[in-house]
Each structure stands twice: as C-alpha cells, then as structure tokens.
C-alpha cells in the first residue's frame, strides 16, 4: 500500500509588488524525500519554503497536508520575545519528559540553552531555531540555510544526524559538501519555474547547463523562424494584393512568445583590482602567543605566508580564528612573539559582520561615501580599476537594479548584502585580501564566480570559512585551530587536513553518550562520583541497550516500509507496528535515564 504524500502544493500562484514569484506551481514531497532546494539569490527559495510551511498564503492554489503529519520549519529570525533563555524557546513545543531531546541536540550544535535571549547573538538565535526543530523531530523538516553560523564540527554533526533520520526534509544551503552528502532529489527554482530531478545535488550543475543549452537552442530556432516569417510578410506585399492573414497572425503570436520568454539573470561582474606587487614574503609570524584571561588563542605559533599563497583558517566557533587573522595583519598585538609584514602591502578586508556597510544608508551612499572609492567632486561615481563609473552602472554589475540604488541596505537579503560588500571590496586596489566568512548567504553560482576571481587574483588571500568545498577549491594551506592554544598548519585544503589530522572530529550522533558509556565500562579507574554501585553498572549498560533498541527500530522501520505488507499480512503489520511503538518508548526511557545518570555523574 503506497504511503500518502507528506505535502502537496497544487496550482500555487504568488505575486509580490506586481511581479509573479510563482505561477501555477505544483509539487509533492513524499515520505523519505531528501530534497535540495536550489536557485539564485532572490529566486524565491525562502518564499517557497514559507509557502510549504504555511507561513505565506498564496494568491491561488492549494496546500495539502494529510491529518496527523507534522511539519517543522527552521525560522531564520525566530521570535524569542516571550522567552527568557534560548533553551526556553527551543523546548517550548516539547512534551513533558522530552527535554532530553534538546540536551542531545544542544551538545551536537554547541548550543547553550542557558544563554539569555537578551544577550544572544544572531548566530545563537539561529542555532536555537535549528535545535528546536531537531528536538521536535517532525515527519517533514524544512531547513533554510541551517549551516550558517555553524562551525565545521557542528556541520558534520548535523550532517550525520540528518543522514540517519527517517524524517523527510527539504534543504536550502550554499554548502556544496553538505548538499552532496544529504540530498537524493533536487528542486531547482529558475525564473518562477520549479523543476524536479530525482538525483542529488552532485549532478545539479550538469543538469542546469543542459537545460540552459536546450533553451538557447530553442530560442535560436524561434528567432530564425520569426525572421523567415517576417521576410515573407514584407515580400508578400509586393507579391500579392491579398495577404494570408492567418500567417500574419501566426507571426504576431511567435513574436509574443519570444517577448514573453524570461531571460536568465546574468552573473555578477566580479573582478578584483590588484594593487602594486607586494614583496615575496608577505607575513612572517614567530612564536605568537595570545590569551584572553584563561582562554588561550595560540601558543608559540609560527607561520610564513608568501606572495600568492591562499591560507584558510579553520576551527570551532570561538576558538580565535578572527583574532589570529588580526594578529597576522597587525590589528591586534600578541602577548609575545613577533609579526613581520612584507613590503608594499595594500590590505582589503571582507568581515563576517559586514561592519563596513551602513545599514540605514542607501546602496548609493555606501559606495560613494567611502574615501577609498569616491571620485572627488563626483558623488554619483565610483573609481573602479582606475576608471570612474556611474554608481548605478556599477551596482548593475553586481545584479542590483536601479530601483535598489536608493534603498537602505537594511532592506537587502543576506546574500545581497554580501554582494554589496564585495562591490566595495573589489573596487579597492589590494594585494592582500582578508576574507572572514565570505560564503555565508551567497548562492552557488556566485560562489563559483568568486572562486574563479580568487584563482586569477595576483595577490595573497587569508580566508576564514566553514565551507569545506570552498576551502578545498581555494586553499593551498590550512591552519587548524583546535582550542587551548593549539594551531597547526597543513598543506592543502580541508580534505587534505582531514586526512592528516591526528584525531578526526566526532561526527556521529550522541558523542557524549558514547564517551560516558566507555568511561563507565572502564571500571574503577573512571568511576563516576555520586552514583551507587548499581547505578554505575546501569550507566555502563545503557549505551549498549540504546544501540540495540536503535537497531531493532531500524529493522522494524525497514519492514513497515514494504507498501504491500498491510495487504498481504495484516496481522504481521499490526504486530510490527505495536513492536515499533514499544521499542520507541523503551528507547526514550533509556535515553532519559542515561542523561539523568550522566548528569549526576
């Protein structure tokens, strides 16, 4: 017996400000679907996801969810105003006795539930929204850029969690490695049309290029036909007094079809302005040591950066990557050690907070008030690669339209703000480029273009990023900061570092549970304090019990996935369903017991 779809959209049409976002859109999400939702920034990905979540009402069409199906949506900007702490918000929809689910997720995401809402950063709020969704465990998860503001270790943990979940999910992300690892189908939004392909993201670019090539060929054929029909219409005036009006009407219809075709959005005209050639030695750091209170950033760190190097800095959030960058450029002084900068350096900085953008000022003013870019006496122009250019023309190079030029930066999406900051950066001559989290909110096509530009850049690049694929494509050296002052340089990108690192990062679910179970089994040398002899034995037994229950649940799910089981063997189907409920209750109880004992220990 085939299972009913989890979600159906039929004939959805939506218009914002007179421009259609979708027209007559239909799609279905089935149980077990793992869908990558892709498209250019501004194409409507987040809007479509909000329609799927029921948060945006379409002008026309139906959204159907079967009774009893639960759908969860990760909010980009969650409303936390009614909660004192992030944990209060994340646990607000959990049933009594299910707080252990949040504890497991919080550990994996490095999310502190005790953080007051009043002091929480934007990244912490987004992690709280993600933790809330994962703890709820709905049958369909809608995830809009879940990896933004996560470090690589948390991304790998999330990747492992989603890989083993039985829930369906729809995923928006710019992280290629994340999409490749998880997706089994692709939804592509392009000029208001949504196409589906039942293969993962890995083949998306080839599929996209094939579709566009077919479009171009069809457009060329249509153009040739219009030219031929137009020539007939003109020559027919002299050839005969009475013209074939049906053919003329057909020509008019062809022209209307051609005019109605929506051209693809171009790519941003990125180009870095290289400054004077720097000396061969760009940075020489020896014996760098830096600490804030009891927190060590680096201890005795050495690094030599030569002209043309691409150095990536990786590590958990808060480990000190940005601080190390600032030490290497002289902005922050080390407690001990020396940094020697090379000659003729001209530094350009792309910072993760986008602090160089004035949010209440317009795009126009953000470009013209910067003294590094302003042409004296000409406030409507910017100096780009040695030549003055009109502000609007320059903005169009970065895919902004004229109407946006006078709009405040605050009205832009995250991806649009990143593009604007790149516009400022790329008009500034430089030979040392500092990129602190440049990939957040950029679409895949823009990331491709940025990668190509960096490949052609004559200068040196220092990069902080959590995008493993981007690091692999760019970096010639990877510096890993692992905490407690440890920092080590490895040749190559992320994959090269991952193969060389001495202790691979734990990516499986419930790492603390595994560690505690192993410690409990180790005997008296690792006896948890505060537990009785019986409780210590129970703590040692629980990880194996939990693993056995999870395996049994997996087998029962596999059995019940057989669509013909209910018809062929209704008694077996009923018993399997009852056993699944029993094992799930036992697993919940075992996990709750383990968390209680581990907490007391």
VENKA-V305379 format. One record per residue. N is the residue number from 1. PSI is psi in radians with two decimals (none if undefined). NEAR is the number of other ideal C-beta (glycine too) atoms within 10 Angstrom. Layout:
BEGIN
((N;PSI;NEAR) (N;PSI;NEAR))
END
This chain:
BEGIN
((1;2.08;11) (2;2.44;8) (3;2.58;12) (4;2.61;13) (5;2.62;18) (6;-0.52;22) (7;2.38;23) (8;2.28;16) (9;2.25;20) (10;2.10;14) (11;0.66;13) (12;2.20;22) (13;2.41;15) (14;2.32;21) (15;2.30;13) (16;2.12;11) (17;0.54;5) (18;-0.25;5) (19;2.15;7) (20;2.26;13) (21;-0.82;22) (22;2.63;24) (23;2.08;15) (24;0.73;13) (25;2.36;21) (26;2.40;13) (27;2.82;18) (28;2.43;13) (29;2.12;22) (30;2.77;16) (31;2.36;16) (32;-0.06;14) (33;2.46;20) (34;1.65;17) (35;2.26;24) (36;2.17;26) (37;1.95;26) (38;2.84;25) (39;2.90;21) (40;2.72;19) (41;2.31;21) (42;0.00;16) (43;-0.29;21) (44;0.29;23) (45;-0.90;22) (46;-0.64;17) (47;-0.78;18) (48;-0.72;26) (49;-0.64;21) (50;-0.57;19) (51;-0.75;21) (52;-0.62;22) (53;-0.15;19) (54;0.26;12) (55;-0.35;12) (56;2.21;16) (57;2.14;10) (58;2.81;18) (59;-0.67;13) (60;2.79;13) (61;3.04;18) (62;2.49;11) (63;2.12;16) (64;2.20;13) (65;2.19;18) (66;2.63;12) (67;2.39;5) (68;-0.23;6) (69;2.30;16) (70;2.34;13) (71;2.24;18) (72;2.50;20) (73;2.26;20) (74;1.93;23) (75;2.39;19) (76;-0.69;18) (77;1.37;9) (78;2.61;17) (79;1.89;10) (80;0.22;20) (81;-0.41;7) (82;0.17;9) (83;2.52;17) (84;-0.70;12) (85;2.87;18) (86;-0.59;27) (87;-0.66;22) (88;-0.75;16) (89;-0.84;23) (90;-0.50;30) (91;0.08;22) (92;-0.41;12) (93;0.08;13) (94;2.51;16) (95;2.78;8) (96;2.34;5) (97;0.04;10) (98;0.24;16) (99;-0.40;16) (100;-0.53;19) (101;-0.74;22) (102;-0.66;21) (103;-0.74;19) (104;-0.80;21) (105;-0.73;25) (106;-0.67;22) (107;-0.75;16) (108;-0.64;23) (109;-0.01;23) (110;0.87;16) (111;2.18;23) (112;1.85;14) (113;-0.37;18) (114;-0.09;10) (115;2.18;17) (116;2.45;11) (117;-0.66;18) (118;-0.50;8) (119;0.03;8) (120;2.42;18) (121;2.98;11) (122;-0.69;12) (123;-0.69;15) (124;-0.64;18) (125;-0.71;21) (126;-0.66;24) (127;-0.61;27) (128;-0.71;30) (129;-0.69;23) (130;-0.74;28) (131;-0.70;27) (132;-0.79;24) (133;-0.81;22) (134;-0.65;27) (135;-0.60;21) (136;-0.54;20) (137;1.01;16) (138;2.93;18) (139;-0.41;18) (140;2.11;23) (141;2.30;23) (142;1.93;26) (143;1.95;22) (144;1.82;22) (145;1.00;22) (146;-0.37;26) (147;-0.18;25) (148;2.33;21) (149;0.16;20) (150;2.50;25) (151;3.04;20) (152;-0.67;24) (153;-0.75;20) (154;-0.63;23) (155;-0.77;23) (156;-0.66;22) (157;-0.82;24) (158;-0.71;22) (159;-0.76;16) (160;-0.70;17) (161;-0.82;18) (162;-0.54;19) (163;-0.55;13) (164;-0.06;10) (165;2.63;16) (166;-0.06;12) (167;2.70;18) (168;2.69;22) (169;2.66;24) (170;2.30;27) (171;2.18;26) (172;2.22;23) (173;2.62;23) (174;-0.08;23) (175;1.78;25) (176;-0.77;23) (177;-0.70;22) (178;-0.82;24) (179;-0.74;23) (180;-0.68;15) (181;-0.50;18) (182;-0.51;22) (183;2.53;24) (184;-0.10;13) (185;2.77;18) (186;2.25;22) (187;2.17;22) (188;2.07;20) (189;2.13;20) (190;1.92;19) (191;0.79;13) (192;-0.12;17) (193;2.43;13) (194;2.07;20) (195;2.54;14) (196;2.44;11) (197;2.23;16) (198;0.88;9) (199;2.78;14) (200;-3.12;18) (201;-0.39;26) (202;-0.55;14) (203;0.21;13) (204;-0.83;20) (205;-0.71;14) (206;-0.72;10) (207;-0.82;15) (208;-0.81;19) (209;-0.62;10) (210;-0.79;11) (211;-0.77;14) (212;-0.65;12) (213;-0.72;10) (214;-0.68;10) (215;-0.81;14) (216;-0.73;11) (217;-0.77;10) (218;-0.65;11) (219;-0.70;13) (220;-0.73;10) (221;-0.72;10) (222;-0.72;15) (223;-0.74;12) (224;-0.70;10) (225;-0.70;14) (226;-0.74;15) (227;-0.71;10) (228;-0.75;11) (229;-0.64;17) (230;-0.68;13) (231;-0.73;10) (232;-0.74;15) (233;-0.69;15) (234;-0.84;10) (235;-0.46;10) (236;-0.38;15) (237;-0.73;9) (238;-0.43;7) (239;-0.48;9) (240;2.61;9) (241;-0.66;7) (242;2.02;6) (243;2.72;13) (244;1.67;12) (245;-0.48;8) (246;-0.69;8) (247;-0.62;13) (248;-0.75;14) (249;-0.64;10) (250;-0.67;13) (251;-0.75;17) (252;-0.65;12) (253;-0.70;10) (254;-0.76;16) (255;-0.65;14) (256;-0.72;9) (257;-0.76;11) (258;-0.70;13) (259;-0.51;7) (260;-0.26;7) (261;2.34;12) (262;2.09;9) (263;2.57;8) (264;2.52;12) (265;2.37;14) (266;3.11;9) (267;2.64;15) (268;2.49;21) (269;1.19;14) (270;2.42;18) (271;2.25;14) (272;2.35;24) (273;1.89;18) (274;2.34;16) (275;-2.93;18) (276;2.62;12) (277;2.26;12) (278;2.99;23) (279;2.85;13) (280;-0.71;10) (281;2.04;14) (282;-0.84;24) (283;2.36;22) (284;1.91;16) (285;2.27;20) (286;2.18;14) (287;0.59;13) (288;2.25;23) (289;2.32;16) (290;2.36;22) (291;2.62;14) (292;1.81;10) (293;-2.19;5) (294;-0.01;5) (295;1.96;13) (296;2.32;18) (297;-0.99;25) (298;2.69;26) (299;1.99;17) (300;0.74;12) (301;2.31;24) (302;2.48;13) (303;2.36;18) (304;2.20;14) (305;2.16;22) (306;2.78;17) (307;2.29;16) (308;-0.14;15) (309;2.62;16) (310;1.83;22) (311;2.11;23) (312;2.45;28) (313;2.16;25) (314;2.78;26) (315;2.96;21) (316;2.72;18) (317;2.40;16) (318;0.03;11) (319;-0.30;24) (320;0.39;23) (321;-0.83;27) (322;-0.66;20) (323;-0.74;17) (324;-0.73;26) (325;-0.81;22) (326;-0.55;17) (327;-0.72;24) (328;-0.42;26) (329;0.06;17) (330;0.04;13) (331;-0.55;13) (332;2.35;15) (333;2.40;11) (334;2.79;21) (335;-0.62;14) (336;2.87;11) (337;3.04;18) (338;2.62;10) (339;2.14;17) (340;2.11;12) (341;2.54;18) (342;-3.11;18) (343;2.67;11) (344;0.62;11) (345;2.35;19) (346;1.97;16) (347;2.33;19) (348;2.42;21) (349;2.24;20) (350;1.83;20) (351;2.59;17) (352;-0.39;17) (353;-0.06;11) (354;0.61;18) (355;-0.31;9) (356;-0.08;14) (357;2.27;18) (358;1.89;14) (359;-0.58;12) (360;-0.17;8) (361;2.83;15) (362;2.91;17) (363;-0.70;26) (364;-0.92;18) (365;-0.59;17) (366;-0.51;22) (367;-0.63;25) (368;-0.33;18) (369;-0.18;12) (370;2.08;15) (371;-0.39;6) (372;-0.28;11) (373;-0.25;20) (374;2.42;15) (375;2.16;15) (376;2.19;7) (377;0.11;6) (378;1.42;13) (379;-0.09;14) (380;0.23;13) (381;2.71;19) (382;2.64;25) (383;2.04;19) (384;2.03;21) (385;0.78;12) (386;-0.01;7) (387;2.41;9) (388;2.47;12) (389;2.47;17) (390;2.49;13) (391;-0.81;24) (392;-0.72;16) (393;-0.69;12) (394;-0.69;23) (395;-0.64;22) (396;-0.54;17) (397;-0.45;17) (398;0.42;19) (399;0.41;20) (400;2.49;21) (401;2.98;10) (402;-0.60;11) (403;-0.45;7) (404;-0.27;20) (405;-0.64;19) (406;0.09;12) (407;2.65;14) (408;2.58;15) (409;-0.53;20) (410;-0.45;11) (411;-0.13;12) (412;2.69;20) (413;2.98;13) (414;-0.75;15) (415;-0.65;19) (416;-0.64;19) (417;-0.70;20) (418;-0.71;25) (419;-0.69;22) (420;-0.73;22) (421;-0.63;20) (422;-0.62;22) (423;-0.74;24) (424;-0.76;19) (425;-0.71;21) (426;-0.15;24) (427;-0.09;21) (428;2.14;19) (429;2.43;16) (430;2.77;23) (431;0.03;24) (432;2.01;24) (433;2.17;24) (434;2.00;23) (435;1.85;25) (436;1.81;19) (437;1.00;21) (438;-0.33;25) (439;-0.25;23) (440;2.23;21) (441;-0.01;19) (442;2.45;22) (443;2.96;20) (444;-0.73;21) (445;-0.72;17) (446;-0.65;23) (447;-0.71;19) (448;-0.79;15) (449;-0.75;17) (450;-0.71;23) (451;-0.77;14) (452;-0.71;13) (453;-0.74;15) (454;-0.56;20) (455;-0.56;10) (456;-0.11;9) (457;2.30;18) (458;-0.33;13) (459;-2.79;25) (460;2.54;23) (461;2.25;20) (462;2.18;25) (463;2.27;27) (464;2.19;24) (465;2.68;23) (466;0.14;25) (467;1.81;27) (468;-0.71;23) (469;-0.75;22) (470;-0.74;26) (471;-0.77;26) (472;-0.64;19) (473;-0.45;19) (474;-0.81;22) (475;2.45;25) (476;-0.34;15) (477;2.45;21) (478;2.16;26) (479;2.05;25) (480;2.13;21) (481;2.11;22) (482;0.17;17) (483;2.79;14) (484;0.57;10) (485;0.04;19) (486;2.23;14) (487;2.31;24) (488;2.37;14) (489;2.39;16) (490;2.46;19) (491;2.47;11) (492;-2.94;17) (493;-2.74;22) (494;-0.81;25) (495;-0.65;14) (496;-0.75;17) (497;-0.76;24) (498;-0.57;19) (499;-0.38;10) (500;-0.37;13) (501;2.50;14) (502;-0.56;6) (503;1.76;6) (504;2.50;9) (505;2.37;16) (506;2.10;16) (507;-0.16;18) (508;2.80;14) (509;2.64;18) (510;0.96;21) (511;-0.61;16) (512;-0.61;15) (513;-0.76;20) (514;-0.79;15) (515;-0.75;13) (516;-0.67;22) (517;-0.73;22) (518;-0.71;12) (519;-0.70;17) (520;-0.64;25) (521;-0.27;14) (522;-0.22;11) (523;-2.70;10) (524;-0.41;6) (525;-0.39;6) (526;0.64;14) (527;2.17;14) (528;2.25;16) (529;2.63;7) (530;0.06;11) (531;2.59;17) (532;2.99;8) (533;-0.78;8) (534;-0.72;8) (535;-0.64;17) (536;-0.74;20) (537;-0.69;13) (538;-0.71;16) (539;-0.63;23) (540;-0.56;20) (541;-0.50;15) (542;-0.75;21) (543;-0.70;20) (544;-0.68;11) (545;-0.76;17) (546;-0.74;20) (547;-0.70;14) (548;-0.73;14) (549;-0.70;20) (550;-0.69;16) (551;-0.74;11) (552;-0.73;17) (553;-0.71;17) (554;-0.73;13) (555;-0.69;13) (556;-0.69;20) (557;-0.75;12) (558;-0.68;9) (559;-0.78;15) (560;-0.25;17) (561;-0.24;12) (562;1.94;15) (563;-0.35;10) (564;0.00;10) (565;-0.77;15) (566;-0.69;15) (567;-0.76;10) (568;-0.82;10) (569;1.35;13) (570;-0.60;10) (571;-0.77;7) (572;-0.69;14) (573;-0.77;18) (574;-0.76;11) (575;-0.68;12) (576;-0.66;19) (577;-0.76;14) (578;-0.72;11) (579;-0.65;16) (580;-0.76;17) (581;-0.71;11) (582;-0.80;13) (583;-0.64;19) (584;-0.70;14) (585;-0.71;11) (586;-0.69;16) (587;-0.77;17) (588;-0.76;15) (589;-0.72;13) (590;-0.73;18) (591;-0.72;22) (592;-0.72;16) (593;-0.76;17) (594;-0.78;25) (595;-0.68;19) (596;-0.81;13) (597;-0.73;20) (598;-0.65;20) (599;-0.74;10) (600;-0.56;12) (601;none;17))
END
